[in-house]
């Protein structure tokens, strides 16, 4: 499975929404600017995520997007699967597209197991976990900037 920009950008957008959970909807322009996701592409992602039941949208001047459930209740797997489809590493696993060697392929089980392991790991990470991770990274970056010696000019 190759995770495309669809899955990566979608998960970043959901983390952004999770950061502001309970504070009202976010404008798409704010999500786009904060996460570096083109607005048109972001609109497509949010439409898919809304259809999957993970995002609410509200029209109007006070409108925007918000999570439909608490960040702790949405996993990375939920988002990636909603945007990318099932976790399959090779085409022959997907939706009955079995090749003629499916029943005798010595590597098929390995690919199935690896796909299951990836999905299992993604199911252990919630949006709340990713929000905490983001806060830790921002804090570390601020500490590093603060602790750098001042450079004098000539």
N, C-alpha and C positions, 0 to 999 in steps of 0.2 A: 504494500500500500504506500503510495506516495501522497503525503499530506500536501494538498494544494494551497494556494493563497486563500481559497474559499474557507477552508477549515482554520487556517492560522489567523486570518483577519477576523473571521467570525468569532473565534474564541477571544481575541483581543477586544473586540467590541463588547462582548458579553462581560468581560472583566471590567471594562470601563463602566458599564451599566451597574455592575455589582458594587463598584466603589461608591456609587451614589444611591444605592438601594434605600428606599424609604424617604428620599428627599425630593420626590417628584420626578417627572419625566425630564429626559435630557434631549436637547435639540440634536438632530442628526449632524448639523454642522459642528457642534462641539465634540461629538464622538469622532467625526472625521478628522478634525484638526488635532485632537489629542493623540489619536492612534495612527495618524498618517494613512488613512484609508480613503481612497477616492469616494466622493459622495454617491455617485451613481452605483458603484459597486457595493457600497455600504447599504444603500437602499435595497438592493437585491438580497443581500444577506439577511437584513432585518425582516424583510418580507417573508423569507423562508422560515426564519426563527419564530416569527409571529404565527405562521401557519402550523408550526410544530408545538405551539403552546408555551414557548419560553419567554416571549416578549409581548408586552402590551403596547399599543400605539394610541395616541390621543391627538386628534386634529386641532387646529386653531393656534392662536397666538401663544397660548399657555401649554401647547401640546408638545409632543416629543415621544420618546421611547423609554420604557422602564421594564424591569424584569417582572415576569408574571408570577414568579415564586421566589422564595428567599434564596440568596446565593449558596447557602449550605445544602439546598435541595436540588441544585443543578450541577451535574458533573461535566467534566471535560468531555467524556464519552458522549453524553447527551448532545452536546453542541456539535462535536465533530461528526457524529453519525447523522444528525439532522441535516448537516450541510454537505457531507461527503458520501453518505450512504454506508452500507455495511463495511465492517473492518475485514477486508480480504487483501492478502498480499499478492496473489496471482489471479489472473483472469479466470482460470479454470474453476476457481471456487465460487465465483459469483453467479447467482441466479441460474443455475443449470447450464451454464456455458461450458460444460465439461468437455475436455478434449477426448480423443479416442484412447488415450493412455490413462485416463482417470483411475480406473480400477486397479491398474498395475504400476502406477507411478510411485517410485520409492521416495520421492520428496514431498508428495502431496500432504502427508500427515505433518511433516515439519512445518510447512507453510500455514496449515490450519492452526497448529499449536502456537506458532509465533503470533498470528493474528489475534488469537484468543488472549494471549499474554498482554499484548498491547492494549486491547480493549479492557481487560481486567485492570491494568494499571491506570488507564484513563478514568475508569469508574471510581478509583480511590481518591481522585482529586476533584474537589468541588470548586465552584467559583469563589467561595469564601476563602479556601486555601490559597487560591491564586491572588486574591486581594491582599492577603497577609504577606505573601511572597513579594508582591509589588511594593508594599509599604516597607518591607525590610530592605529591598534593593535601593529604594529612594533614600532611606535613612543611611545606609552604608555609603552611598554616593555623596550625600551631604557631609558625612563625617570625614570622608577622604578629602573633599574640597576644603573643608574647614581646617584640617590638619596639615595642609600643604604650606610649606614656608613661603613667605612673601618674596617675590623677586624684585630686586632693585634694578633700576635702570641706570645707565651711565649718563 
